Amino acid sequence: MTDVLERTTLDELELGRLATTEATPRARPALAALSAAAAAIHLVMVPSHWGESAWEGAAFVAAGWAQLMLAALLLGRPSRRLLLLTAAVNAGFIGIWAYNRLTTAEDVDVVDLSVVALEAALVIGCLLGLRQVVHRRWGTGVVTVATSLAALALATAAIASPSARDHADHGGGADNQAVHAHDGASASPAPVAADDRGLSALSNGHHHEMGPEQPLDRATRAELSRQIVLTQQVAAQYPTVAAAEAAGYRRAGPYSPGLGAHYIRVSGPGLNGDGVVDEADALSPLAIIYEGTDPEARVAGFMYYSMSAAEPEGFAGPNDVWHYHTNTCLKQAANGEQDAPFGADREVSAELCERAGGRLLEQTQWMVHVWSVPGWESQQGLFGEVNPALACPDGSYHQRPIEEWIDHPLNTCLSA
């Protein structure tokens, strides 16, 4: 009788030990792989969500690190408590995601479904482990390997999917994020397609990140609208290249896709000194941008210039992001005017600048583009880096190699 009692007690102790210690080693990698794969997707999505809000980005960081720590623990000696915690945490993530989608009516994409599938599989795996943790044969090697590979493959597919690029642009991606322009008009950032015809290769100097327009109060919006009306008066005064040249403006550099042809008047009042755009400054852009170099080419926008030491305050509101350029090639033209044979938006080597008969300027002063001319509003916004409406003859934005620009001083388009 004593032997029976002792064996029963030992069996109960063994069951208790197994119930509170580890699951079979063959099951651990599968659970860890599911958790690590979900963590990888969360962490990869941090930058895009941080662009929406710091709180949202921090939440993705926390979720990713939590799942990484759980993966590490699951590879160790997972107990019933750890399995319960892992199931609860991931069920919570699924619940938060479902509540967010139901309350905001946001689109569900491949990234969402992949993370939820991994988390759901992890919850189910942990619950099965809770029921079978006392059985040494829980989880076969084939199932474990297959689950691990499937988790990693699903995470890779989600991260590499097109929906990952615009995942944080809720409600249909970047095409649906309206960026207010002026006087009630609005514009959207240029759509990002699989083939953007060379638009993304265009550069606009050094500046901090440009995002959707920040909201303006009524007074600031009214002042910005007043300034924009002044720029439109300039457009009406110099509607064509011929009109600009008659007023002393001269072409500085070739026509470039996205940037147009810049006609400048250095002798005029367009060199802003204090960094604040007042009425006189708004009426005196350093450069007027045209759709081409022919005399009848129409005005498309402006480039304002400031000699301010710090980034200019510029136009009313915080949405005009000013930039500067480095390694710009300048050349004294035959008529005494200043020319930029490669434009200002491309860095040039000293050797190439010398070949063009120019001298290298290490860094320009501050500049900003203003796309306020009716009919030429940029999809990137009022102060956008470039204007996609200024394309090459074939509708693309592909340019010749910069070494060939010397022989093509009027147009950098490959199709010109």
C-alpha positions as CSV (number, residue, x, y, z in Angstrom):
1,M,0.0,0.0,0.0
2,T,2.8,2.3,0.9
3,D,4.5,1.6,-2.4
4,V,1.3,2.4,-4.3
5,L,1.0,5.7,-2.5
6,E,4.6,6.6,-3.1
7,R,4.3,5.8,-6.8
8,T,1.1,7.9,-7.0
9,T,2.8,10.8,-5.3
10,L,5.8,10.6,-7.6
11,D,3.6,10.5,-10.6
12,E,1.7,13.5,-9.5
13,L,4.9,15.4,-8.8
14,E,6.2,14.5,-12.2
15,L,3.0,15.7,-13.8
16,G,3.2,18.9,-11.9
17,R,6.8,19.4,-12.9
18,L,6.0,18.9,-16.5
19,A,2.9,21.1,-16.3
20,T,5.0,24.0,-15.0
21,T,8.2,23.6,-17.0
22,E,9.1,23.2,-20.6
23,A,7.3,22.0,-23.7
24,T,9.0,19.5,-25.9
25,P,12.1,20.9,-27.6
26,R,10.7,20.1,-31.0
27,A,7.8,22.5,-30.6
28,R,9.8,25.5,-29.4
29,P,11.3,26.6,-32.7
30,A,7.9,26.7,-34.4
31,L,6.4,29.0,-31.7
32,A,9.5,31.1,-31.7
33,A,9.5,31.4,-35.5
34,L,5.9,32.6,-35.5
35,S,6.6,35.2,-32.9
36,A,9.8,36.4,-34.5
37,A,8.1,36.7,-38.0
38,A,5.3,38.8,-36.6
39,A,7.9,41.0,-34.8
40,A,9.9,41.5,-38.0
41,I,6.8,42.8,-39.8
42,H,6.0,45.2,-37.0
43,L,9.5,46.6,-36.8
44,V,9.8,47.0,-40.6
45,M,6.6,49.0,-40.6
46,V,7.8,51.4,-37.9
47,P,9.2,54.2,-40.2
48,S,6.0,54.5,-42.2
49,H,3.8,54.5,-39.1
50,W,6.1,57.0,-37.3
51,G,5.4,59.3,-40.3
52,E,1.7,59.2,-39.3
53,S,2.3,59.9,-35.6
54,A,5.0,59.3,-33.0
55,W,2.5,57.4,-30.8
56,E,1.7,55.0,-33.6
57,G,5.3,54.4,-34.5
58,A,6.1,53.8,-30.8
59,A,3.3,51.3,-30.6
60,F,4.8,49.3,-33.4
61,V,8.2,49.4,-31.8
62,A,6.7,48.1,-28.5
63,A,4.8,45.3,-30.3
64,G,7.9,44.2,-32.3
65,W,10.2,44.1,-29.3
66,A,7.6,42.3,-27.2
67,Q,7.2,39.6,-29.8
68,L,11.0,39.3,-30.2
69,M,11.4,38.8,-26.4
70,L,8.7,36.2,-26.4
71,A,10.4,34.4,-29.3
72,A,13.6,34.3,-27.3
73,L,11.9,33.0,-24.2
74,L,10.0,30.4,-26.2
75,L,13.3,29.0,-27.5
76,G,14.4,28.6,-23.9
77,R,12.3,26.6,-21.5
78,P,8.7,27.7,-22.1
79,S,6.4,27.1,-19.1
80,R,2.6,27.1,-18.9
81,R,2.8,30.7,-17.7
82,L,4.8,31.7,-20.7
83,L,2.5,30.0,-23.1
84,L,-0.5,31.7,-21.4
85,L,1.3,35.1,-21.6
86,T,2.2,34.6,-25.3
87,A,-1.3,33.6,-26.2
88,A,-2.8,36.6,-24.3
89,V,-0.4,39.2,-25.7
90,N,-0.9,38.1,-29.3
91,A,-4.7,37.8,-28.8
92,G,-4.6,41.3,-27.5
93,F,-2.7,42.5,-30.6
94,I,-5.3,40.9,-32.8
95,G,-8.1,42.5,-30.8
96,I,-6.5,46.0,-31.1
97,W,-6.1,45.5,-34.8
98,A,-9.7,44.4,-35.3
99,Y,-11.1,47.3,-33.2
100,N,-9.0,49.8,-35.1
101,R,-10.2,48.5,-38.5
102,L,-13.8,48.5,-37.3
103,T,-13.7,52.0,-35.9
104,T,-11.7,53.7,-38.6
105,A,-12.8,51.8,-41.7
106,E,-9.2,51.5,-42.8
107,D,-8.3,49.2,-45.7
108,V,-7.1,45.7,-44.9
109,D,-3.9,44.8,-46.9
110,V,-1.4,41.9,-47.2
111,V,0.6,43.2,-44.3
112,D,-2.4,43.3,-42.0
113,L,-3.5,39.8,-42.9
114,S,0.0,38.3,-42.7
115,V,0.6,39.7,-39.1
116,V,-2.8,38.6,-38.0
117,A,-2.3,35.1,-39.5
118,L,1.0,34.7,-37.7
119,E,-0.4,35.9,-34.4
120,A,-3.5,33.7,-34.7
121,A,-1.2,30.7,-35.4
122,L,0.9,31.5,-32.4
123,V,-2.2,31.8,-30.1
124,I,-3.5,28.4,-31.4
125,G,0.0,26.8,-31.0
126,C,0.3,28.1,-27.4
127,L,-3.2,26.8,-26.5
128,L,-2.4,23.4,-27.9
129,G,0.8,23.5,-25.9
130,L,-1.1,24.2,-22.7
131,R,-3.3,21.1,-23.3
132,Q,-0.4,18.8,-24.3
133,V,2.6,20.2,-22.5
134,V,2.7,17.1,-20.3
135,H,3.1,14.9,-23.3
136,R,6.7,14.5,-24.5
137,R,5.6,13.8,-28.1
138,W,3.9,17.2,-28.6
139,G,5.0,18.6,-32.0
140,T,6.7,16.4,-34.6
141,G,9.9,17.5,-36.3
142,V,8.2,17.7,-39.7
143,V,5.4,20.0,-38.4
144,T,7.9,22.1,-36.5
145,V,10.1,22.7,-39.6
146,A,7.1,23.3,-41.9
147,T,5.6,25.8,-39.4
148,S,8.9,27.7,-39.0
149,L,9.5,27.9,-42.8
150,A,5.9,29.0,-43.4
151,A,6.2,31.8,-40.8
152,L,9.4,33.1,-42.3
153,A,8.0,32.9,-45.9
154,L,4.8,34.7,-44.9
155,A,6.8,37.5,-43.1
156,T,9.1,37.9,-46.2
157,A,6.1,38.1,-48.6
158,A,4.4,40.7,-46.4
159,I,7.5,42.9,-46.1
160,A,8.2,42.7,-49.8
161,S,4.6,43.3,-50.9
162,P,3.7,46.6,-52.6
163,S,1.2,47.3,-49.8
164,A,4.1,47.5,-47.4
165,R,5.4,50.7,-49.0
166,D,2.2,52.7,-48.3
167,H,0.9,50.7,-45.4
168,A,0.7,53.7,-43.1
169,D,-1.2,55.8,-45.7
170,H,-4.6,54.7,-44.4
171,G,-7.6,54.5,-46.6
172,G,-6.0,53.6,-49.9
173,G,-2.4,54.8,-49.9
174,A,-0.6,58.0,-50.9
175,D,-3.1,58.8,-53.7
176,N,-5.8,59.6,-51.1
177,Q,-3.7,61.9,-48.8
178,A,-4.8,65.4,-49.8
179,V,-2.2,68.1,-49.4
180,H,-3.9,71.5,-49.3
181,A,-2.4,74.1,-51.6
182,H,-3.9,77.6,-51.6
183,D,-7.3,79.3,-51.7
184,G,-9.1,76.1,-51.0
185,A,-7.3,74.1,-53.7
186,S,-5.7,70.8,-52.8
187,A,-3.2,68.5,-54.3
188,S,-1.9,64.9,-53.6
189,P,1.6,63.6,-53.5
190,A,2.7,62.0,-56.8
191,P,1.4,58.5,-57.0
192,V,4.2,55.9,-56.7
193,A,3.8,53.2,-59.3
194,A,5.9,50.2,-60.2
195,D,7.4,52.3,-63.0
196,D,7.3,56.0,-62.3
197,R,9.0,56.8,-65.6
198,G,12.0,58.3,-63.8
199,L,10.2,60.8,-61.6
200,S,11.7,59.4,-58.3
201,A,15.2,59.9,-59.7
202,L,14.8,63.7,-59.7
203,S,16.4,65.5,-56.9
204,N,15.9,68.9,-55.3
205,G,18.9,69.5,-53.1
206,H,19.3,69.3,-49.3
207,H,16.4,69.9,-47.0
208,H,14.5,68.1,-44.2
209,E,11.7,65.7,-45.0
210,M,8.7,67.0,-46.7
211,G,5.3,65.6,-45.6
212,P,1.6,66.4,-46.0
213,E,0.7,70.0,-45.4
214,Q,0.3,71.0,-41.8
215,P,-3.0,72.7,-41.0
216,L,-3.2,76.4,-40.9
217,D,-5.3,78.7,-38.8
218,R,-7.7,81.1,-40.6
219,A,-5.4,84.1,-40.3
220,T,-2.3,82.3,-41.6
221,R,-4.3,80.8,-44.4
222,A,-5.5,84.2,-45.4
223,E,-2.0,85.7,-45.4
224,L,-0.7,82.8,-47.5
225,S,-3.5,83.2,-50.0
226,R,-2.6,86.9,-50.2
227,Q,1.0,86.1,-51.0
228,I,0.0,83.5,-53.6
229,V,-2.2,86.1,-55.4
230,L,0.9,88.3,-55.6
231,T,2.9,85.4,-57.2
232,Q,0.0,85.0,-59.7
233,Q,0.3,88.7,-60.6
234,V,3.9,87.9,-61.6
235,A,2.7,85.1,-63.7
236,A,0.3,87.4,-65.5
237,Q,3.0,90.0,-66.0
238,Y,5.5,87.5,-67.5
239,P,3.3,84.8,-69.2
240,T,5.9,83.7,-71.7
241,V,9.6,83.3,-72.0
242,A,9.6,86.2,-74.5
243,A,8.0,88.5,-71.9
244,A,10.5,87.5,-69.2
245,E,13.5,88.0,-71.5
246,A,12.1,91.5,-72.5
247,A,12.2,92.3,-68.8
248,G,15.8,91.2,-68.3
249,Y,15.3,87.6,-67.2
250,R,17.9,85.2,-68.7
251,R,17.8,81.4,-68.9
252,A,20.0,79.7,-66.3
253,G,20.6,76.1,-67.3
254,P,18.6,73.8,-69.6
255,Y,15.0,72.6,-69.4
256,S,14.8,69.6,-67.0
257,P,11.8,67.4,-66.3
258,G,10.1,68.2,-63.1
259,L,11.9,71.5,-62.8
260,G,11.2,73.3,-66.1
261,A,13.5,76.0,-67.4
262,H,14.6,78.7,-64.9
263,Y,14.9,82.3,-66.1
264,I,16.7,84.5,-63.5
265,R,17.3,88.2,-63.1
266,V,20.2,88.6,-60.7
267,S,20.2,92.4,-61.0
268,G,16.6,92.6,-59.7
269,P,15.3,92.6,-56.1
270,G,14.9,88.9,-55.9
271,L,17.7,88.2,-53.3
272,N,15.8,88.1,-50.1
273,G,18.0,89.1,-47.1
274,D,16.0,88.5,-43.9
275,G,14.3,85.2,-44.7
276,V,10.8,86.7,-44.5
277,V,8.8,86.9,-47.7
278,D,7.0,90.3,-47.7
279,E,5.0,91.8,-50.5
280,A,8.0,93.1,-52.4
281,D,9.7,89.7,-52.2
282,A,6.6,87.9,-53.4
283,L,6.5,90.1,-56.4
284,S,10.2,89.5,-57.1
285,P,11.1,85.8,-57.5
286,L,14.8,85.2,-58.4
287,A,13.6,82.8,-61.1
288,I,10.5,82.3,-63.1
289,I,10.0,78.8,-64.3
290,Y,8.7,78.0,-67.8
291,E,7.4,74.9,-69.5
292,G,10.2,75.2,-72.1
293,T,12.7,77.5,-73.7
294,D,10.8,78.6,-76.8
295,P,9.7,82.3,-76.8
296,E,6.1,81.3,-76.5
297,A,6.7,78.7,-73.6
298,R,4.2,79.4,-70.8
299,V,5.0,80.2,-67.2
300,A,4.6,77.3,-64.8
301,G,6.0,78.4,-61.4
302,F,8.7,80.2,-59.5
303,M,11.9,79.8,-57.5
304,Y,12.5,82.2,-54.6
305,Y,15.9,82.8,-53.1
306,S,17.1,83.9,-49.7
307,M,20.5,85.0,-48.4
308,S,19.3,84.2,-44.8
309,A,21.9,82.5,-42.6
310,A,19.3,80.1,-41.2
311,E,16.5,78.4,-43.0
312,P,14.1,81.2,-44.0
313,E,10.8,81.8,-42.3
314,G,9.6,82.3,-45.9
315,F,5.9,82.3,-46.7
316,A,3.1,82.3,-44.2
317,G,2.8,79.0,-42.3
318,P,5.2,76.1,-41.9
319,N,4.7,74.3,-45.2
320,D,7.3,76.0,-47.4
321,V,10.4,73.7,-47.0
322,W,13.4,75.6,-48.2
323,H,16.5,73.8,-49.6
324,Y,20.0,74.4,-50.8
325,H,22.3,72.8,-53.3
326,T,26.0,71.7,-53.2
327,N,28.6,71.6,-56.0
328,T,26.7,73.7,-58.4
329,C,28.5,74.8,-61.6
330,L,28.2,78.5,-62.5
331,K,29.4,80.1,-65.7
332,Q,29.7,83.7,-66.9
333,A,27.7,84.0,-70.1
334,A,28.9,86.1,-73.0
335,N,26.4,88.8,-72.2
336,G,27.7,89.0,-68.6
337,E,24.8,87.2,-67.1
338,Q,25.3,84.2,-64.7
339,D,24.5,80.8,-66.2
340,A,24.2,77.4,-64.6
341,P,24.9,74.9,-67.5
342,F,23.9,71.9,-65.4
343,G,21.1,73.7,-63.5
344,A,21.3,73.9,-59.7
345,D,19.6,70.6,-58.9
346,R,22.4,68.3,-59.8
347,E,25.8,68.0,-58.1
348,V,28.6,68.4,-60.6
349,S,32.3,67.3,-60.4
350,A,35.0,70.0,-60.6
351,E,36.3,68.3,-63.8
352,L,32.9,68.4,-65.5
353,C,32.3,72.0,-64.5
354,E,35.7,73.0,-65.9
355,R,34.9,71.2,-69.2
356,A,31.8,73.4,-69.4
357,G,33.9,76.6,-68.8
358,G,32.5,77.2,-65.3
359,R,33.5,77.3,-61.7
360,L,32.2,75.2,-58.9
361,L,30.1,76.7,-56.1
362,E,30.3,74.5,-53.0
363,Q,27.0,75.5,-51.6
364,T,24.1,77.8,-52.7
365,Q,21.9,79.9,-50.5
366,W,18.3,78.9,-49.6
367,M,15.7,78.3,-52.3
368,V,12.1,77.2,-52.5
369,H,9.8,76.3,-55.5
370,V,6.3,77.7,-55.6
371,W,3.8,76.1,-58.0
372,S,1.0,78.6,-57.8
373,V,0.3,79.3,-61.5
374,P,-3.2,78.1,-62.4
375,G,-3.1,75.0,-64.4
376,W,0.4,74.1,-63.3
377,E,-0.3,73.1,-59.7
378,S,2.1,70.3,-58.6
379,Q,0.8,67.0,-57.4
380,Q,3.4,67.3,-54.7
381,G,1.8,70.4,-53.3
382,L,2.2,74.2,-53.5
383,F,5.9,74.0,-52.4
384,G,6.6,70.6,-53.9
385,E,10.2,69.5,-54.7
386,V,9.4,69.1,-58.3
387,N,6.3,69.4,-60.6
388,P,5.3,66.2,-62.4
389,A,3.4,68.3,-64.9
390,L,6.7,69.4,-66.4
391,A,7.6,66.1,-68.2
392,C,9.7,65.2,-71.2
393,P,8.2,65.0,-74.8
394,D,7.5,61.3,-74.3
395,G,5.7,61.9,-71.0
396,S,8.6,60.4,-69.0
397,Y,11.2,62.0,-66.7
398,H,14.3,60.2,-68.0
399,Q,17.3,62.5,-68.5
400,R,20.5,62.1,-70.5
401,P,23.7,61.3,-68.7
402,I,24.9,64.5,-67.2
403,E,28.2,64.3,-69.2
404,E,26.1,64.9,-72.3
405,W,24.4,68.1,-71.1
406,I,27.2,70.3,-72.4
407,D,26.3,69.2,-75.9
408,H,22.5,69.7,-75.2
409,P,22.3,73.0,-73.4
410,L,18.6,73.5,-73.9
411,N,17.0,70.3,-72.8
412,T,18.2,67.4,-70.6
413,C,15.4,65.0,-71.6
414,L,16.5,61.7,-73.1
415,S,13.5,61.9,-75.6
416,A,14.2,65.6,-76.6
